[in-house]
């Protein structure tokens, strides 16, 4: 069901762009894009790609923009190919490395002449294809997306130029630019730049021609073609065929010649070109600056491949100028300029003030519709163009109509998009506002994706009795972080200062840019609810390597009567989030995942906090985390049905792994706990924003604006009405509601059992839709406001989404084939997939000395042991009772991720008086998954689960603390994890026989 709805959504989402079709002969008119919805959305770059492409096509009279049909699976792709003809197939490769190649081979077997391009979204994947021994015949051309959506335009134009060059030269005498480059990384960067320069130049030509439409069309068709060659022989062949029409040659220095990689192939090519056409402009581009002298000797221009001004360098070389295509308002005679509009906002602004005679002049000549169509504002132009001045009762009514339709269009275009902040803009939940330029960061991308889905996807069709929305969100792009570091001279201090508290003070004393401060002041003048200042680093919550809970988040009361005080508090929170990228926790994580901290940059997400005010406290009725894959199903639950955990109050309680209520969204009435267990493990406190705090010391940490309250406070506030039940001790049962005396337990019975609101169904639907859209299992954070709006609906706020990365290696454990004599550990409830055979070390808690009242001391000991393992560069297996990563010291070891960062396998063990409750739903657990750490649960009273404690005791003792033992096996242990069966085992080496696993 979700896939059909998503396909319908894709069709609807693209319908506004399917305007121009079937006008030219040799064109790429139909493109089949095979990519999951999340990848397609990110590539679209906050919705600007399609508008940009259609605008450029129309302005240049480039016939019709290609129709892009998006599908998310190979089956859908092959089905679409059977339905009609496509000119190009673009297959995107993300996390899955095998399916795109397999699909390309199938397509080529059936449709031999259909071009298939492969688009990588990660530079690291290039090596899979550019190795000389790895020729994939089913891929016609390889491209890499590095954040510039113009690569799509370049891919289309590259193919069209190859198809049209012979005909266009013979008919229109078009010129040719020859680019010689064999690296997909670089030509994927160069081609978009070159095409943008060519398009800019062609625009300028069109602006110069105002009367002769035929001549304008010929000028448009005279756009220079760009041809790409990857070897010396191919380049010489292109040169010889088109040398009479060449504008210039742009060549790499090192590429293939005579079948071998030649360090001076480019030099040889330029020499040959100069011998044939001495005055032909040529460029040698290289990342090796030593080639600059060689270029000088050949009397050719040299460009540094890694130059930050690459586009400007090329533009200067080609000597083309930019043409904007502004709208110039004129008087009634058409001779005098009244105003100039460079953007839609300026166009709208001048519409309100220009004289009526000017309005009539432009309306009669259809100037408004022409300019709007050229800018890609197709829907407005279509509405305006058929109308005549005579259709309106007065010039005033015409003006009002134009203003209204433009305003509606601007709002619709921004809906579900990331838009730049303007002081006059209306801040609502229909879009995300960008307060500073630069990358949105990982979390920001997820928030933008959420906003796009919510504002464009009809969730009401699946869940009608609740309002699914997201809080008002703004994002400070990552450029502000870079500017902050640079302008406050923090580069050297960051890496010299080893004391994090001192480093925080340096950040605290820094200054944000004047432009951002001005926008924040304006922003706060209209926002009066509490705010969450959240990190959004480049890698955070990304598909490939999410960083969950590593950086700080600050919750601000935002209620001081003085606006300047609120502004100061927000700026301080932003600076502390910037600083958290260099915290010990973050640095340990960077080291664990082998990332360089200098590669990380920080954007900031600002969200209104969901909730209501109760006395001096602010919090939501419910906060929760849900995952689309349940690694711990029981009874008739299925892993892919997911699970959710919820609690009263702010989400901090949930993500930090405290006592929450866990349930299956598909089977919400299925009890996971006995009433006695529920009573023992029920929520007893919660977090709220303390509205009485007027002064905040941000150096104290991210909890500075919060307060911890006992659960009876929530009952006094009236927020437990639908969330709690009464525990009947004598009958060992729970009674929904809190109308009777007795201990309160939070099991959300009125909601989950009696459907006060469709919470479980909402979670099920959103998990299904979002995980299908992103092409991977996901985790989401949400908050619920039970107060119903005028339509009688409570509100479900989707706060954040992040991918759950699962190991793609395969392993198959057959119970009857297990070698029991070599078994160190077996878990029937393990998470992870694959085989690890390079671990020698095990650090485990001595069960005999375990004391659940001393878990904080155990945390200190494992932190020290882990630090030793980090220094030695050794991974290890960690075994201990209870829940790892909890904040509740009485149910497990309250470690932070950085304190066990070198553990490759984590084992949670239950004891007779210490039951096991896995750490699902916390930032800790998310990091375990994203870093492919094996995560096993071993129950002491299970007939199958097993740990060979005697074998551990026999192993060589390397180190011992009061509570831990560190042992080392001479030969490596072998860990086998069967993700499908959830079975995991660890073998020790058998000295007497050869390993046969």
N, C-alpha and C positions, 0 to 999 in steps of 0.2 A: 504493500500500500504506500509506504513512504517513498519508494523509488518512483512509482507512478506520479505521485504528487510532486516530487522534486523535478521530474522530467517536464511536467506541466508548468512548474514554476520557471524552469530554465527557458521554456518556450515563451512564456509571458514576459520574463525578464528581458529577453532579447527582441520582443516583438516591435518595440519602438524603433529599433535600429534596422529592421528589415524593410526599408522604404525603397531604396534604389536597387533595381535588379534588371538584368538581361538587356543591357544597352550596347555593349561592345562585343566584338567577335572573339578575340583571343584574350580572355580574362579569367581570372580565378573568381568565379561567381559563388561557388558553393564549397564551403570548408567544413569538414567533419573534425571537430575537436574532441579528443578522448582524454578527459581529465575529470577527477572528482570535483565536486562543486566548490570545495574549499580552495583548491589550487586555482580553479578558474577565477574565483573571486579575488584572491590575492594578486594574481597576474593582472586582473582588470584595474588594479591600483586605485582602489576606492571609487570605482565606477567611472573613471575618466577615459578609459581606453576606447570604448566604442563611440562615445561622443566625439572624441578627438579624431578617430579614423573617418567617421562619416562626414564630419565637418571638412576634413582635408580633401576627401573624395569630391564633395560637391563644389568646394571652392575652386578646385582644379579641373572641374568638369571631367573627372576621371570615371565617367559612366556611373556604375553602381558600386556601392561598397559591398564586399562579399557577405553573403549570408553565412553566419557561423552557427552550426548546429552542434550543441554540446551534448555529449553522452558520458556516462560514468563507468561503463563496463564494456569489455570486449564483445559480449553477447549483443548489447544494444548497438555497438558500432557496426557489427556485421549485419544486423537487421536493417539499420539505416542504409547501408551500402546496397542492400538488395532492393530497397524501396525506390531509390533514384540515383542519378549520376552526381558524383562529387569530383571537383577539380583538384582537391588537395586534402590529404589526411594529416593532421598534426596530432601526434601521440605524445602525451606528456609523461615523463618519468619522474616519480616522486620517491616515496619510500620503497615501493615495489619495483625491483630491478628486472624481473623476469617477464612479467605479463606483457609490458609494452613490446618487447622484442618478439615474443611469441605471436602477438597480434599482428605485428608488421609482416612477419613471414606468411601468416595465413592470408592477409590481404594481398600480398604480392603473388601468392600462388593462384589466387582467383582473379585478381585485377592487375595484370602484368604491367600495364602502362600508367597506372595511377600513382602519382608522386606521393611518397610517404616521408614526412619530416619527423624527426624525433626531437622533442624539446626537453632538455634537462633543467631542473630547478635547483641544481646544486653543482658548483664547480668541481667538487671532489669526484663527481661521477664521470668526468671527462676521460679520466685514465682508463675507464672500462672500454673505451671505444677508440682512443687515439694510439693505442699500442699497435704497432705495425702488424702484429700477428692476429689482430682481432678485426677482421673485415666483415661487416654485416651487410650483405648484399641487399637485404630487404629495406634498408634505410637509405633513402636518396640523399639526404643531407641532415647533418647534426647541428642543432642550435642549442644555446645555453641562455636561460633567462636569469639575469642578474639584477632584477628589480626594475628594469626599463620595459614597459609594456610595448614600446615602439618596435621591439623585436618581432612582434606579430606582423606589423606593417612591413618590416624589412623582409620577413620570410615570404610574404605574398608578393611583394615587388620583385624580390630576387627571382622567384619562379616566373612571374610575368615577363620580366626583362629577358630571361633566357628564351621564352616562347616567342617574344615579339621582336627581338633585335633585328633579325634579318629583314622582316617585312617593313619595320619602321624605318630602317636605314634606306631601303630601296624607295619607299614612298615619301617619307618626311625628312630624309637626310638628318636624322637625329644623331646626336653625338654620344660617345661612349666613354665612360670612366672605367678603367681597368683596375681592380683591386686584387692583389696577389697576397694571399694569406692562407696558411694551412691549419691554423689553430682555431677550433670552434669557439674557444673562449674569446679570442680577439675579433674574429670576423662577426661574432654575435654582438660585439660592442661597436665595431666599425660600421657595419651596414646600417644600423639605425641612425647613427650620426650622419653618415653620408646621405641617406635618403632624406633626413630632416633638412639638411643644407640644400639639397636639390629641390625639395618641396618649397622651402622658403624662397629660393630664387625664382621658381616658377610662379609663385604667388605674386612676386614683384612684377614679373612680366605681365601677368593678367591685369594687375592694377594699372599698368601703363596703357593698356588697350581698353578704351571706354566705349567705342562705337561699333567697330567692325567685329561682329560676333564670329564670323567665319575665320577671320585672322586670329581672333582670340583662341578659337578651338585649335587651330593649327599650332599656335604657340604652346598651348597646353600639351598637345601631342608631341611636341618637340622636346619634352622633358628628357634630359640625358639618361641613357640606360646605364646601369651599373652591373658589370659582369665580374664574376668572382672566379679566380683561378687558384689552384692549390699546389701546382708544381711548375717547374721551369718550362717544361715542354708544353704544358697546357697554356701557360701565359704567353709563350712565343706564338703559339697557334692563334690565340685570340688577337694578339697584336698584328700578326701578318694579315689576318682576315679583315680587320677593321681599322687598320692604321690610318686610313684617309679620314676617319671620323673620330679619332681619339681626341678627347679633351686633355686627358692626363693619365699617368700611371702612378698608382700608389702601391708600393711593394714592401713586403717584409724582407729581411736580409737572409734569414735562415729557413730553408724549406727544401723539399725534395728536388733533386736533379739527377737524371739518369738512374732513377730507382733508389737512390741513396740520399740521406739527409746531408745537405751541403751547407756549410757555414757561410758561404759567400755566393749563394745562388742569386740573391737579390742584386748583388753588385754586378754579376755577370749579365743579368737581365737588363739593368739600367744601361750598361755599356752597349748592349745590343740595340736597345731602343734609341740611344743617342747616336749610334752609327747610322741608323735609318732616318731618324727625324731629330736633328740636333737641337731644335728649339722646343721640342715637346716638353711641357712641364712634367717633372717627375718628383716623386717623394720616396725616400727610404725611411721606413719607420722600424724602430728596434728598441728593445729594452736595454740593450748594451750600448752605453754611451760612447764606447770606443769606436763605434761605427760612424759617429758624427764626422770624424776626420776623413774617413773613406768616402762618405757622401760628398764632402766638400771637394775632394779631389776629382769626383765625377761631375762636379757642377750641378749637384742635385740637392733639393731641400731635405733636411733631416728632421724627423719628429720623434720625440721620446714616447714610446708606447705607454709608459706609465705616467705621462704628464697629466696633472690635474686640470690643465687647460686644453685637453686634447681637442675638444670640439671647436674651441676658438682658434686653435692652431690650424685645424683643417679648413675652417671657414676663411681664415686669413689667406691660406694658400689658394683656395679655389676662388676667392675674391667675390663672393656673392653677398648680397645684402638682405636684411630681414624686412619682410613686409607684413604689417599687422592686419590690414583690412579693417580699419576703424570705420564707424558710422559717423558721417559728417552731416549734422543738421544744417540745412540751408534755409534762406529766406524764400519767399514765394516766387522769386525770379530764378532761383537756383544758382545765383551768382555769389552771394555773400554767405560765408560760414557763420553759423550762430553758436554751435557747440559741437564737441567731438566726443564720441563714446568709444572707449577702448574695451569695454566689458559689458556684460549684461546688466550689471548693477548701475553702471553709468548710463546705459541706454534707458533703463527704467527711470532713473533720476531725471534725465533731461526731458523725458516724455511728459513729466508733470509740469514743466516750466516753459517749454518752447511756445512761441506765439501760435495762435490758431492757424494763421496763414501758412506757417511752416509745416504744421501738422497735416493740413489739407494737401499741400504740395507733395509731400512724401507719400501720403496715402494714395493719391491718384496715380502715382507712378510705380506703385507696388514696391517701393524701396524697403519698407519695413519687412515684408515677407522675403524679399530677395536676400537681405542682409542676414536675417535670422536663419534662413535655410543654409546659407553659406557657413554660418557658425555651427551648424549641426542642430539648431533648435527646430527640428523638423515638425514636431507636433504643433507648435505655435504657428509656424509659417503656414502649415496646411489649413489651420483654422482662419488665419487672417487673409490669405491670398484670394479666396473666392469673394470676399466682401468688397463692397464699393462704398464710397463716401455717402452716396445717396441712400444707403441702407440705414443710416443713423439720422435721428431727428435734429441733431445739432453737432457742431464740432466738439462741444463739451462731452456729449454722450459717446462720441468716437474715442475721445481721449480716455474717458473712464473705462471703456471696454478694453482698450489696449493695455492700460495700466493693470487692470484686474487679471487679464489673461496672462500677462508677463509675470505678475506676482505669483499666480497659481502655478505656472510652469516652473519658476525658480524654486518654489516650495516642493513641488513634486520631484524635481531633479535632485534636490538635496535629501529627500526622504530616504533613509537608510544609507546615507553617504557620510563621508568625512568632509566637512566644509570648514573653510577658514573663518575665524572669529571676526565679526564686525560689531561695533558698538550698537548699531541699530538693529542687529539681528535678534529674532525671537528665539530664546533658548528653550527647547522642548525635547521630548524623548524621541523625536522622529529622525534625528541625525546625531552625529558626533561632531563636536566643534574642536578644531585644531587651533591651539593658542600659540604655537611656535612651530616653525618648519622642521623637517627632518623625518626620519623613520618613526613609525608609530610604536615600534618595539613589539616583542612577541605577544604580550598581554593585550596591547593596543590593537594588534591585528585581530586577535580573538574577539575583542569587544566590538570592533568594526564589523566583523562577520556576524556576530550576534545581532547587532543593530540592523544590518542589511536583511537578515532572515526575518526578524520580527516585523519589520516595516514593509516587507514585500511578500511574505509567505502567509497564507490564510490558515493560521492555526485554529481559528474558530470552526473550521470545517471538521476538525478532529476532536477538539475540546471546546465546547461552546459555553460552558458555565463558569469560566474563569478568564480573567484578563491576563494574557501573557505579554509581558512588556520588559523593558530594561530601564534602569534609572538614568536621569540626565547625566551625560558623560562628556568630558572634555579631555583633550590630550595635548600635552606639551611635547612636541617632537624632539628627537634626540640631538638636533643641532644646538639646542640650548645647553645641554650637558657639555658638549664639546666647547662651546663658547665660554661657559662658566669655568671650566678647567683652565682654558687658555688665558682668559682675561684676568683671572685671579692668581695667575702664576703658580698653579698647583701641580703641574706635571712632575717637576723634580721632587717636590715634597711628598707626593703620593708614594713614591717608591723608596724614599729615604726614611720616612716616618714609620717606625715599627709599632708604636703605641696607637691603637685605634682610637682611644679616647682623645688623644692629642689631635689626631687627624680629623675627627669630627668637629673639633673646635675651629680648625682651619677652614673647613667647609662652612661652618656656622657663620664665620666672619666674612665669607665671600659675598659678592654682590651679583644678583641676577640682572639680566639685561633690562635697560630702561623700557624697551618696547614690550617685553613680557610683563613687567611690573604694571605698566599702564593698562594692559589687557586684563590682568588679574584684578586690578582695582575696579574696572568696569564690570567684570564678571561677578565679583562679590557684591556689587551694588544691586544685583537682581536675584542673587541666590542667597537664601536665608536658612536653608536646612543644614544639618550637620554634613560634613564632607569627608570622604575617604581619599587620602593622597596615596596612591598606589604606584609601586614600581612597574616599569614595563621595559625591561632591558631587551636588547636585540635578540638574545637567545631564549629569553624567558617564555615558557609555554609554547615554544616553537614545535613544529612537527618532528624535527629530527632530534632535538636535545632539550627538553623542557627543564627550566630551572624553577622548581616549585618551592615557594616559601623561603627562598634564600635571601631575598632582599626585604627591606622594611616597608611597612604600610602604617600610616598615621591616620587616626580618626579624630577629626576636629569638631568641637561643639559648634563653632562658627556662629556664636550668638552674642559676642561682645557688642555693646552699644556703639563703640567707636569703630568705624570701618577701617581705619588705619591699623588698629590693633589686630583685627581679623586678617588684614592683608599681611601684616608682619608674621603672624602665626602660620599662615599658609606658605609664605616664602621660606620660613625656617623649616617647615615640614618637607618642602621640596628639596632643600639643601641637604637635609638629613637622609632622604631617600637616595640622593646622588651619592652621598658618602657611603651608604651601605654596600655599594658595589665593591668596596675595598675592606669590608669587615673580615675578621678571621674566618667566619662561617663561609662567606662567599669565596674567599681565597682557597679554602680547603676544597670546596666544591669544584672550582675551576681546575685545581690540580688533579682531582679525581677523574674528571672527564677529559683531561688533557687539552684544555682550552687556555689560551693566553689572555690574561685579564685585560691587557691593553687593547684587545680586539673588541671588548665589550663596551657598549654605550648605553645610556639610560634615557628612556623617555619616561614621562609621568602621566598616569591616568588619574583624572579627578572625577569622582562619582558622588552623586548625592547618596547619602546613606538611607537605606530603606528602613522605615519604622515610624513610630509615633512617640510623642512626649508623654511621660508619666511622671508627675512631680518634677524633679530635676534630672530625670533619666530619659534616655532616648534609645530605643531598640525595636527590632521587628518581633512580631509574634513568633515566627519560626525562621531559622536559618538551616541550611542543609547542603550536603554534598551528595552527588549521585554519579555512579559510573555505569557505563553501558556494558561492561563485562564484569561478571561476578566470579572471582576466583575461589569463592567459598560458598557455593550453593549447597543446599541440603533438601531433603524431602523431594518434592517434584519440581523444584526450581531448576532452571537451565542457566548455564554460564552466560549466554548471550542475552539473557533477560535483564541483566544488570542488578543493581541494588542501590539503596539510598540510606543515608543516615541524617537524622534531624535532631534539633534541639531548640529550646526557647532562647531568645536573645541573639546577640551578634554572632556572626560566623566564626569569629576567633575561637570560640569554644569547640566548634566542630572540626575545623582544619587542624587544630593542635591535638586532636586525638583523645579528647576527654570522653566521659560517659554519655554516649548518644543513644538514640533509638534507631535500630537498624531494621529495614524491611525490604521486601521485594516489591517494586512498582507493579509487577504483573500479578503478584499474589499478596496484596497488602494485608489480607486477613490471616495469613499464615503466621502463627506465633513462632518466633525464634527463641523465646525465653519462657521458662515456667514463671508463674507469678512471683515465686520466691526469688528467683534469679533476677527478675525485673526489679523487684524492690531493692535488692542488694546493689544493683548496678544502675539505678535510675539517677538522672541528673539532679544535683542538689544545689548547684549554683549556676550563675550565668553572667554574661558580660553586657554592659551597657555603656553608652557615652555619658559622662558626667557633665551635665549642663551647668552645674554650679561652678565649675573650674573656669575662671576668667583669665588666669595667667598660667601658661604652660611652659615647662622647662624641657625642651626637646632633646637636650643632651641626656636626659634620663632614659630615653628609649622610646620604642614605638607604642607602648601602652600608656603614655603620659596622659591621654585624654579619656582613658577608660576607668571603669570601676567594676569591681567584682561584687555581685549581689547574691544573697541567699535566695533560693527559689520561692520562699514564702512571700518575698517582696513582689514577685510577679503575680501571685494570687491576690495580693492587696490591690495591685494595679488592674486586675480583671483580665489579665492576658492568658490565664491558664484554663479558662472556661472550656475550650475545645481541645486542649492539649494534654490534660491530666486526667487520671483516674484515681480512685481510692483503693488501697490495698486492704482487703479483708483478711486479716492475719489468721483468724480462727478457721476460716474456710479455705484459706490459700487460693484466693481468687481476686480479680480486679473488677471494680464496678465503674463503668464509664461516667465521667463527670466528677464534679467536686462538691456536690450538694450534701454529701454525707460526711460525718467526721471520720478521721482515720488518716494514716500516712498517705501522702500523695506520691504517685508514680507517673512519670511522663511516658505515655505510650500512644498519645495522639489518637485515641480510640474513636472519638466522635468524627474525626476526619478520615482515618484510614478504614475503619469498620463500617461507619454509618454515613460516610460521604457528605459531611457538612460542606466540604469543597472537594472537587475532583483532583486532589493533590497527586495521588498515585498515578492516575491516568495522564495527568499533565507531564509528570516526570517520564513516564513510559514513552509518550509521544515525542517529547523534546529529545530524549536520548536517541531514539530511533532516527529522527530527522537529522539531527546534528552529526551523529556518527556516520550516517550514510553520506551526508554532505562532505564530511572531511575525509572519508575513506579510511577511517581508523577508529578503534574504540576511543571513547572520550570520557573525560570527567568534567562535571559542571558544578558550579557553586550557585546557589539560589537563595532567595529570601521571600517570605510570604507575609503579606499584609491582609489579615482576615477582615478588616473593616471593608464593607462592601460599598461600591460606588453607586451612582444613580441608576445604573442598569442592574443592580443587585448582584454584582460580581466582586469576589475577592480578587486580589492581584498577586500574580506569580511573577517575581522579578528574576530574570536570568542575569547573573552578575559576571560570570566568567566561564569560559570553556578552555580546555587544554587537552591535548592528545595523550592517550596512554600508549606508550611504545612497547610493542611485544617483540621478543627475539624471533627472527625469521628462520633460525636453524631448526633442524628437525631431529627428533629422537623418538624412539618407540620402545617403551618398556613393556615386556611381556612377563606377567607375574610368574608363570610356570618356568621361565628361563632365568630367573634371578639366581645368582650365585651366592647362596646364603653364607657360605664359609668366608666370603670376602666382604660381607656387608657391614659397613660402619654405621649407616643410617638409612632408614626408609621412611618416607612420608607419603601418605595417601592424599594429602592436601597441600600440595606444593604449587608454587607459582614460578614460572620461568620455562624456557624451552631451549634445548640444545645440550651440548656436551662440553664440559670443561675438564681438562686433564693436566693442568699445570699448577695445581695448588698443593702445597706441602704443609701449611700451617693451620692449626685449629686453636682458637681461643674460646674457652668455655668457662661457664660459671660452675664451680664445684658445688654440686647439688647438696652435699652434706653440710656446707657452710652457708647456704643461702638463707637470707633473712629478709622478708619483704618489707621490713621497717628500715632497712639499710640500703635501699636502692639508690639513693643519692650518692652515697659513698662508692657504690659500684660504678656509677656514671663517671666519677672522677678517675677511677682506676682504668676503665676501658678507654677513656680519653687519652690517658698516658700511654697505654699499650698501643692504641691506634696510631698515635704520633710516632712511636718507634717504628711501626710497620711502614708508615709513610716515608720516613727517612731511609729505611732500608729498601723501599720500593717493592714490598712483598704484599700480595693479596692474601686473604685468609678466610677461613670459615668461622663464623661467630655463632655460638650456641648459648642460650640462656632461657630461664623461666619467664613466662608472662609476656607482656606486650612491649616490644621495642619501640621507642620513639613516642611513648605516651607522655602527657604532661601530668598524669596522675601517678604519683610515685608509689601508690599502694597496689597497682595492678601490673607494674612492669618497670623496666629500667628507663627513666626519663631522659634518654640521650637526644641530642640534636644530631642531624645527619652528619655534620662535620666531625662528630666524635667517633663515628664508626665508618668513615668514608672509604677506607681501604678494604672493608669486608666485601667479598665477592659472593658469599652465600650467608644468609641470615636465617637462623633457625630459632623459632619460638617453641618452647616446651612447656607443657602444663604439668603441674604437680598435684598431689592429692588435695591440698588445701589452697591451691593457687591455679584456678581455671584459666583457660586461654581465651582471649578475645582479641582477634587480629587487628592490626593497626590500619585497617582499610579506611579510606576517606580523609586521611591526614596528608599534609605536605610531605611528611616523612615517607609515607607509603608511596606517594606519587614519585618521589625521587628514586625509590627502590625499583619501581617499574621502569622509569625512563632510562636508568643506567644499566638495565638488563642484569640486575642483581637477583640471584636466586633467593626465593623467600619461602621457607618451609615451616609448616606447623606439625609438631609431633605431640600427640596426646598420650598421656601416661596410661590411660585406661582403654586405649584402642587396641584391638586384637592384631592389627596389621602394622601400625606405626611402631618404629623401633629405633633405638640408639644403642650402639655397642659401647657402653661406658667403660667396660673392662679394657677394650682395645685402646680407648683414649688414655686410660691410666698407664698402659704399657708403653705408649709412645714417648719419645725423648722429650723431657721437660726442659724448655728453653727459659721460661720465666714464670714466676708465681707471685701473685699478690695475695691479699687477705681473702679475696673472693674469686679471683680468676686464676686459671692455669693456661699457659701458652705452651702447646706441644707441637713438635715438628716430626713429620714422617720423612724417612730417608728417600723413599720413592714417591712420586706424585700420586695424590688421590685422584680418583676419577668420579666426576659428578655428572649424572645423567638426569635430565629433566624432560619429561614428556608433557608438554603443555596441553595436549588434547585430553589426556587421561588425568591430568593434574597429579600424576605420580612422579616422585623424585627419589633418587637413591644416591648414595655415596659408597664407592668401593675403595678399600685399601688394597695395596699391591700384595699379591700372593707370591712369596719368595720362591715357592717350590714349582710353580708352573708359569707359563707364559700367559700374559693377559689376552683373553679373547672376549671382548665386549661387543 
